[in-house]
Amino acid sequence: MDTITFGDVKKLLTLCLLALFIFNMVGYYGVMVGLQLRSEQSLRMQFDAENYALDQEITIKVPIAIPYATDSKGYERVDGEFLHKGQVYRLVKQKLQNDTLLIVCMKDNQAVKINQALTDYVKTFTDKPFTTKQNTKANQVFSKDYISIVVSVEKSVAGWILSSVDELEKPNFYFFNFNSYISQPPEA
């Protein structure tokens, strides 16, 4: 019979903690994305079977000028989504009639709830609570933490001169040539 050693217990505990950490970081996000995909798939099945509330349809009329376009005899099924003023709309069907594209869509309230839950989850990764607004910009934080440049301004006879410590470290093999190579086009 095999005996379990302290090293085996340590490896098992390490694997369990690593799995818990990975689930904590990716798992909830994966669950949210899975819920989003499941919601989209169920709506597509309802739209394909035309098993949805017809009173919740929203028709959008888009004037469109397509030369030699033929009118559609009926609606054709389309898939897609768009976001308008924080609301997600799913495309159901469309048809071309005269010079107008008729697009039928429906509000997707479930997608809004899932997106909001996902947004709230992502906000938990920051150090600050998500109720406070951040007034700092990422560029300013990055420049203050990682880039240090000493700049001094000296008065000169010709005006103000900006001198930097970095100028001393620049190699001398950079040559700037601003000659104009624009010539007049040949005459016909």
N, C-alpha and C positions, 0 to 999 in steps of 0.2 A: 504494500500500500504506500502511495506517495504521500509525503508530508508537505504541508504548506509552510514555506519559509517566510521570514520577515521581508525579504526582497520581493517575493511574489505578491505579498499583501501591499507593499509599497507601490509596485507597478500597477496593480489593480486599482488602488486608490488614485494614483496619478491619472490613469485612463478615465476613471469616472469623473474626476474633477475637470479634466480636459474636455470630455464630452458635454458636461454641464456648462462649461464656459462657451463652447462653440454653439450649443443650443441657445444660450442666453444672447449671444451676439447675432447669430444668423437665424435661429429657430423662430423667433417671433416675427422677424421680417419674412421668413419663408411661409409662415402661417398666414400672414396678411396677404402676401402675393398669391398664395393658394386660394384663399377666400375670394380674392379679386378675379382670378381665372375661373373659378367655379361659378361665380355670379355672372360673368360674361358668357360662359358656355350655356348656362340655363336660360339666359335671355335670348341667345341666338336660337336655341331650340324652340322657345316660345314664339319668336318672330318667324321662324321657318314654318311652324305649324299654324301660324296666324291665331295663336291662343293668347291674346293679350287684350286689355281693355281698350276698345276703339275710341272711347271718349277721352282718353289721355294722349291721343295722337296730336302732334304738332306738325303742321304743314308749313314748309318754308318755300316761298316762291322766289326763284333766282332768275332774273332776266338774263338771257344768254343768246348771243347771235352766232349761230353756227351755220355757215352756208351749206346748202344741200343736205341738211339734216332731215331725217324722216321722223315723224311723230311716233311715239311709242303707243302700241295698242293697249297696253296695260302697265301696271307697275311691275318693276323687276326688283328682286330682293338684293339689298346691299348691306355690307357690314362696315362699321366704323363708329367713331365717337368724336365728339368735340366738346370743349369746355367753354362755356359762356357765362360770365359773371358768377363764377364759383359753382355752377351747376353743370353736371355731366349729362350730355344728351347722346343717345344711341341712335344711329341711323337704322331705319327699318326697310324702306323701299324708296324708289324714285322712278320718275317717268318724265319724258320730254314731250311737251305739248306746245305746239306752235313755236314761239320764241321764249318759252319759259320752262325752266327745270323745276319740277315739283319734287321736293324732298320731304319724306315723312319721317319724323323722328319722335323719340319718347324720352322723358326725363328718367335718369337712372339714380334714384335716391340711395340705393344700396352702395353704389360706387362712391358717392360723396361721403358716406359714413366710413367706408373702408379707407379711403384716402385720408380722412381726418384722423382716424385711429393710427394710421401709418405715420402721419406727420407728427402726432403727439409722441409716438414711440421714438422716432428719430430725435426729437427735441430732448429726450431724456439722456442722450449721450453727451450733452454739453455740461460744462461745469456750473453755469448759471441756471437758475430756474427759468422756465419758459414764460413766466408771467412778466419778467422784466425785459425791457427793450435794450438791445445792444446799440450803442452809439459809436463804437469804434469800428474802423474798417480793417479788413484783413491785411491790406497793404501796409497800413501804418504799424500794425502789430509786428508784422514780419520785418519791416525795415528797422524798427526800434530794437528788436531782439537779435537779429542776425547780421545787420549791416552797420558798421560803425565807420563814419567818415569824419575826419577832423577838417573843418573849414574855417578859414580866417579871412576877414576882409580888411584890406589895408588901403589907406588913402594914398593916392598918387597924383602927380601933376596932371596927367591926362584924364583922370577920373577915378573911379573905384575899380579895383582889380580883385578878382576872386582867385585866391591861391589855395591849393589843396595839398595835403601830404601825399596824395596819390600821384601828383605830377612828378615827384622825385623818383617814383618807381617805374615810370613809363619808359619802355625801350625807345631808342632813337631811330629805329628803322621804319617808322611810319612817315610817309611823305604824302602830303595832300596836294593834289593837282586840280585846279579848278579852271583849266583851259576850256574854252568853248569850241566844240567841234561841230557846231551847227553851220551848215553852209547853205547857200541858196540853191533851190532845186533847178535842174536844167530846164532851159526854155525850149518849148516845142517849136 
